[in-house]
């Protein structure tokens, strides 16, 4: 049974997210900034599914984030001007790539796994960077925008409004969090925690460790690809930077800032990262120095992240 304190914490988080378009303006922000917080939170939580709950570090998640972004953009621009179909194709592209690559690297551990994810991620980055005729190269993929939703013969133009689009993203975020929570509370999720805590003991118990790590990697990349599609729809643009290794580093920083072993930690980390970035980048080009200093302070004085080991949600 979950305590009333945990339930109150969950309710406070959802209430804050639901009201964000209204209170973020009090902080000098804007609705699109709140949308970016939610999208990056989803990406960081997706990475945390692998890092915090399975104990495997990936520095290549930006590749699947970018595949989702380019998937939806290229679908709308070149194939069918349909937002939902673009999301499906973007997520499918990222998940399929993750399934193939994950099968190749599932037996690697530690720094070898992390370096392999960087190597494969950079392959996708250079393809997007060099394939100017299709991806737009360094200029990015532009000339498209999110389209009205189609339900049979019904055409609903609700995504043009920034506030309505925020709630569309929040709905996607809520469904994703519910699925991740259910997975982590299932026997599969408990198996991932066992692998994280002691892989040798889990293997001794007869658990197929490599299969579980592969599946955790694929699930994680599924959700980060989903975040990538939403990020591209937010900006009506896909950029090669979305696939680059430093974008993966940003996801890791978000997860660590908030707390890797908690469900809501990456959300807190993403909010801090995005808001600090938006505020400082308008005043200096060296905003990453401040992010780096903040990251060092958190690691030194709050090694378990802002939330520590306590969180409203799944506990490890």
C-alpha positions as CSV (number, residue, x, y, z in Angstrom):
1,X,0.0,0.0,0.0
2,X,1.3,3.4,-0.9
3,X,1.4,6.0,1.9
4,X,-0.8,9.0,1.9
5,X,2.3,11.2,1.7
6,X,3.3,9.5,-1.6
7,X,-0.2,10.0,-3.0
8,X,-0.2,13.6,-2.0
9,X,3.2,14.0,-3.7
10,X,1.9,12.5,-6.9
11,X,-1.2,14.7,-6.8
12,X,0.9,17.8,-6.3
13,X,3.1,16.9,-9.3
14,X,0.1,16.3,-11.6
15,X,-1.6,19.5,-10.4
16,X,1.6,21.5,-11.0
17,X,1.8,20.1,-14.5
18,X,-1.8,20.6,-15.3
19,X,-1.6,24.3,-14.3
20,X,1.8,25.0,-15.8
21,X,0.6,27.1,-18.8
22,X,-0.9,29.5,-16.2
23,X,1.8,29.7,-13.5
24,X,4.9,29.5,-15.7
25,X,4.2,33.1,-17.0
26,X,4.6,34.3,-13.4
27,X,8.2,33.1,-13.6
28,X,8.8,35.0,-16.9
29,X,8.3,31.9,-19.0
30,X,5.8,30.9,-21.7
31,X,3.7,28.0,-22.7
32,X,6.1,26.5,-25.2
33,X,8.8,26.5,-22.5
34,X,6.5,24.4,-20.3
35,X,5.9,22.1,-23.2
36,X,9.6,21.7,-23.6
37,X,10.0,20.8,-19.9
38,X,7.4,18.0,-20.3
39,X,9.0,16.7,-23.5
40,X,12.5,16.6,-22.0
41,X,11.1,15.1,-18.8
42,X,9.7,12.2,-20.8
43,X,13.1,11.8,-22.6
44,X,14.9,11.8,-19.2
45,X,12.5,9.4,-17.7
46,X,12.9,7.1,-20.6
47,X,16.7,7.1,-20.2
48,X,16.2,6.6,-16.4
49,X,14.2,3.4,-17.1
50,X,17.5,1.9,-18.4
51,X,20.0,3.9,-16.2
52,X,18.2,4.2,-12.9
53,X,16.1,1.0,-12.8
54,X,18.3,-1.4,-14.8
55,X,21.7,0.0,-14.0
56,X,23.0,0.4,-17.6
57,X,24.4,3.7,-18.8
58,X,23.7,4.8,-22.4
59,X,25.2,7.9,-24.0
60,X,23.4,7.2,-27.3
61,X,19.8,7.8,-26.5
62,X,19.8,11.0,-28.6
63,X,20.0,8.8,-31.7
64,X,16.6,7.4,-31.0
65,X,15.3,10.8,-29.9
66,X,16.4,12.2,-33.2
67,X,15.1,9.3,-35.2
68,X,11.7,10.0,-33.7
69,X,12.0,13.7,-34.6
70,X,13.1,13.1,-38.2
71,X,10.6,10.3,-38.6
72,X,7.6,12.5,-37.8
73,X,9.1,15.5,-39.8
74,X,9.9,13.4,-42.9
75,X,6.5,11.7,-42.8
76,X,4.6,15.0,-42.8
77,X,6.8,16.6,-45.4
78,X,7.4,13.8,-47.8
79,X,4.7,11.1,-47.3
80,X,1.4,12.0,-45.7
81,X,0.6,15.3,-43.9
82,X,-0.8,13.4,-40.9
83,X,0.4,14.2,-37.3
84,X,-0.6,10.9,-35.7
85,X,0.8,8.8,-38.5
86,X,4.0,10.8,-38.3
87,X,4.3,10.0,-34.5
88,X,3.7,6.3,-35.2
89,X,6.4,6.2,-37.9
90,X,8.8,8.2,-35.8
91,X,8.4,6.0,-32.8
92,X,8.6,2.8,-34.9
93,X,11.8,4.0,-36.6
94,X,13.5,4.7,-33.3
95,X,12.3,1.5,-31.6
96,X,13.3,-0.7,-34.6
97,X,16.8,0.8,-34.6
98,X,17.1,0.2,-30.9
99,X,16.0,-3.4,-31.2
100,X,18.6,-4.1,-33.8
101,X,21.4,-2.2,-32.1
102,X,20.4,-3.5,-28.6
103,X,20.8,-7.1,-29.8
104,X,24.4,-6.3,-30.8
105,X,25.5,-4.6,-27.5
106,X,23.3,-6.3,-24.9
107,X,26.3,-8.5,-23.7
108,X,28.5,-5.4,-23.1
109,X,28.8,-3.8,-19.7
110,X,30.0,-0.6,-18.1
111,X,32.0,1.8,-20.2
112,X,32.0,-0.6,-23.2
113,X,28.2,-0.5,-23.4
114,X,28.3,3.3,-23.0
115,X,30.9,3.7,-25.7
116,X,29.1,1.4,-28.1
117,X,25.9,3.4,-27.7
118,X,27.9,6.6,-28.5
119,X,29.4,5.0,-31.6
120,X,26.1,3.8,-33.1
121,X,24.5,7.2,-32.2
122,X,27.1,9.1,-34.1
123,X,26.5,7.0,-37.1
124,X,22.9,8.3,-37.2
125,X,24.0,11.8,-36.5
126,X,26.5,11.9,-39.5
127,X,23.8,10.4,-41.8
128,X,21.4,13.2,-40.9
129,X,24.2,15.7,-41.1
130,X,25.5,14.7,-44.6
131,X,22.2,13.6,-46.3
132,X,21.3,17.2,-47.3
133,X,18.8,16.3,-50.0
134,X,16.5,14.5,-47.6
135,X,17.3,15.6,-44.0
136,X,18.4,19.2,-44.8
137,X,21.8,18.5,-43.5
138,X,23.2,21.0,-41.0
139,X,20.3,23.4,-41.7
140,X,17.8,20.8,-40.4
141,X,14.5,19.6,-41.7
142,X,12.1,22.5,-42.1
143,X,9.2,23.3,-44.5
144,X,6.7,21.3,-42.5
145,X,4.5,21.8,-39.4
146,X,2.2,19.8,-37.2
147,X,-1.1,19.1,-38.9
148,X,-4.7,18.9,-37.6
149,X,-5.7,15.6,-36.1
150,X,-7.8,13.3,-38.3
151,X,-10.3,10.8,-36.9
152,X,-11.9,9.1,-39.9
153,X,-13.8,11.9,-41.8
154,X,-13.4,14.3,-38.8
155,X,-10.7,16.9,-39.0
156,X,-9.9,18.6,-35.7
157,X,-7.5,21.6,-35.8
158,X,-6.4,21.7,-32.1
159,X,-2.6,21.6,-32.4
160,X,-2.1,25.1,-33.7
161,X,-2.8,26.6,-30.3
162,X,0.2,26.5,-28.0
163,X,-1.9,25.9,-24.9
164,X,-3.9,23.1,-26.5
165,X,-0.7,21.5,-27.8
166,X,0.7,21.6,-24.3
167,X,-2.2,19.5,-23.0
168,X,-1.8,17.1,-25.9
169,X,1.8,16.6,-24.9
170,X,0.9,16.3,-21.3
171,X,-1.7,13.6,-22.2
172,X,1.1,11.7,-24.0
173,X,3.4,12.2,-21.0
174,X,0.7,10.9,-18.6
175,X,0.1,7.7,-20.7
176,X,3.8,7.1,-21.0
177,X,4.3,7.5,-17.2
178,X,1.4,5.2,-16.5
179,X,2.9,2.5,-18.8
180,X,6.4,2.9,-17.3
181,X,5.0,2.7,-13.8
182,X,3.1,-0.4,-14.5
183,X,6.1,-2.1,-16.1
184,X,8.4,-1.2,-13.1
185,X,5.8,-2.5,-10.6
186,X,5.5,-5.8,-12.6
187,X,7.6,-8.9,-12.1
188,X,9.6,-7.7,-15.1
189,X,10.4,-4.4,-13.4
190,X,11.5,-6.2,-10.2
191,X,13.7,-8.4,-12.3
192,X,15.4,-5.2,-13.7
193,X,16.0,-4.0,-10.1
194,X,17.5,-7.3,-9.2
195,X,19.9,-7.1,-12.2
196,X,20.8,-3.5,-11.2
197,X,21.6,-4.5,-7.6
198,X,23.5,-7.7,-8.3
199,X,23.8,-9.1,-11.8
200,X,25.8,-12.1,-10.8
201,X,23.2,-13.2,-8.3
202,X,20.4,-12.6,-10.8
203,X,22.2,-14.8,-13.3
204,X,22.8,-17.4,-10.7
205,X,19.0,-17.5,-10.1
206,X,18.6,-18.4,-13.7
207,X,17.4,-15.0,-15.0
208,X,18.1,-14.3,-18.7
209,X,20.1,-11.1,-18.0
210,X,21.0,-10.2,-21.5
211,X,17.4,-10.6,-22.7
212,X,16.1,-8.4,-19.9
213,X,18.7,-5.7,-20.6
214,X,17.9,-5.8,-24.3
215,X,14.2,-5.4,-23.6
216,X,14.8,-2.6,-21.1
217,X,16.9,-0.8,-23.7
218,X,14.2,-1.2,-26.4
219,X,11.4,0.0,-24.0
220,X,13.6,3.0,-23.0
221,X,14.3,3.9,-26.6
222,X,10.6,3.5,-27.5
223,X,9.7,6.3,-25.0
224,X,12.7,8.5,-25.9
225,X,11.6,8.2,-29.6
226,X,8.1,9.2,-28.6
227,X,9.6,12.3,-26.8
228,X,11.6,13.0,-30.0
229,X,8.4,13.1,-32.1
230,X,6.8,15.5,-29.7
231,X,9.9,17.7,-29.6
232,X,9.9,18.0,-33.4
233,X,6.2,18.8,-33.4
234,X,6.8,21.5,-30.8
235,X,9.4,23.2,-32.9
236,X,8.0,22.2,-36.4
237,X,11.7,21.4,-37.1
238,X,14.2,18.5,-36.8
239,X,17.8,19.3,-36.2
240,X,20.9,17.0,-36.5
241,X,21.8,18.1,-33.0
242,X,18.9,16.1,-31.8
243,X,20.9,13.0,-32.6
244,X,24.3,14.1,-31.3
245,X,26.0,12.6,-28.3
246,X,25.9,15.8,-26.2
247,X,22.1,15.7,-26.4
248,X,22.4,12.2,-24.8
249,X,24.6,13.8,-22.1
250,X,21.9,16.4,-21.4
251,X,19.4,13.5,-20.7
252,X,21.9,11.9,-18.3
253,X,22.4,15.2,-16.5
254,X,18.6,15.7,-16.1
255,X,18.3,12.2,-14.7
256,X,21.2,12.6,-12.3
257,X,20.1,16.1,-11.2
258,X,16.7,15.0,-10.1
259,X,17.5,11.5,-8.8
260,X,18.2,8.4,-10.9
261,X,16.5,5.9,-8.7
262,X,13.2,7.7,-8.5
263,X,10.3,8.0,-10.9
264,X,9.8,11.7,-10.6
265,X,13.5,12.6,-10.3
266,X,14.1,13.0,-14.1
267,X,11.1,15.3,-14.2
268,X,12.6,17.6,-11.6
269,X,16.0,17.4,-13.3
270,X,14.5,18.3,-16.7
271,X,12.6,21.2,-15.2
272,X,15.7,22.6,-13.5
273,X,17.8,22.1,-16.7
274,X,15.4,23.6,-19.1
275,X,14.4,26.6,-17.0
276,X,18.0,27.4,-16.0
277,X,19.1,27.0,-19.7
278,X,16.3,29.3,-20.9
279,X,17.1,32.0,-18.3
280,X,20.9,32.0,-18.5
281,X,21.2,31.5,-22.3
282,X,19.5,34.9,-22.8
283,X,22.2,36.5,-20.8
284,X,25.4,34.7,-21.8
285,X,26.5,32.2,-24.4
286,X,28.4,30.3,-21.8
287,X,25.3,29.0,-20.1
288,X,26.6,25.4,-20.2
289,X,29.3,26.5,-17.7
290,X,26.5,27.3,-15.2
291,X,24.8,24.0,-15.9
292,X,28.1,22.2,-15.4
293,X,28.7,23.9,-12.1
294,X,25.2,23.1,-10.9
295,X,25.7,19.5,-11.9
296,X,29.0,19.3,-10.0
297,X,27.4,20.8,-6.9
298,X,24.5,18.3,-7.0
299,X,26.8,15.3,-7.5
300,X,29.0,16.5,-4.6
301,X,26.4,17.4,-2.0
302,X,23.3,15.5,-3.3
303,X,24.6,12.3,-4.8
304,X,21.2,10.8,-4.9
305,X,19.8,13.8,-6.8
306,X,17.3,16.4,-5.7
307,X,14.7,13.9,-4.6
308,X,17.1,11.5,-3.1
309,X,15.7,8.0,-2.6
310,X,12.3,9.3,-1.7
311,X,9.8,9.9,-4.5
312,X,6.1,10.0,-5.1
313,X,5.8,7.1,-7.5
314,X,7.7,3.9,-8.1
315,X,10.4,3.3,-5.5
316,X,13.5,1.2,-6.1
